């Protein structure tokens, strides 16, 4: 077991790919505990914005190459980091990198593990109607998201949370949890607990996962689906006249169904807006996005000449 020094501030390497980590980076800079940042070799906007921020701030960073993972080992040694933490970093790192840190490599995951292992835990938690989640720090192992839990912080999920609002809430809470982790790491105060319950998975949604099925989905299902996909996955995809529209927000409402099939427009007008039948009730389509722009449900119906009785497929 590596020796702990109570008076020494352990330094951390962050493995990150998203601007969500900026509050954590700022906190670690303030406490003098950021050794450097490792970013993936990706052209995604979030990663590129993060790289720009690191360059502008003069923060040391290194690009990670999946085909040459060990090329960052000399950099980690040069940074003299005590531990590593993957946070929004989706590449599974090999044992050689885990062993490069004297206190090991850890992962910050946005779910109450072992539930929602995978790349998109927040999406599936919102979509499944969860009311509470957790920020969880685990030891990194060969299998993704399977390591022992060393620290966990519960957080509520609001019934109006979208993917971004929940991600921003977690981004604001993560710096405090990371500092607590480093303090306990320095004082030998971490007590790993195995993940004993049956895991559930939270993979990146496939295109077919994002399409509303009016014949099986309840009003609550569709509303949650829209929030979970807002904005990264264009909400919930609805087929209208053989074209796809993005349902960004919807609300369950009380309204007569008149015995029509799910997906049928029940009402268009003020002040209720556009209301559609579902398998268990009715749903108001609040916000719709198409290539022409963002519309309220009512404005969309009026602009594109939708009528009550028409059915979304």
Helices and strands as residue ranges (DSSP letters): E 12-15, G 19-21, H 22-30, E 34-40, H 45-57, E 61-64, G 66-72, H 73-79, E 83-86, H 95-98, E 105-109, H 121-127, E 132-139, E 149-156, H 163-186, G 207-210, H 219-228, E 236-240, E 243-253, E 265-269, E 273-278, E 281-290, E 293-296, H 297-303
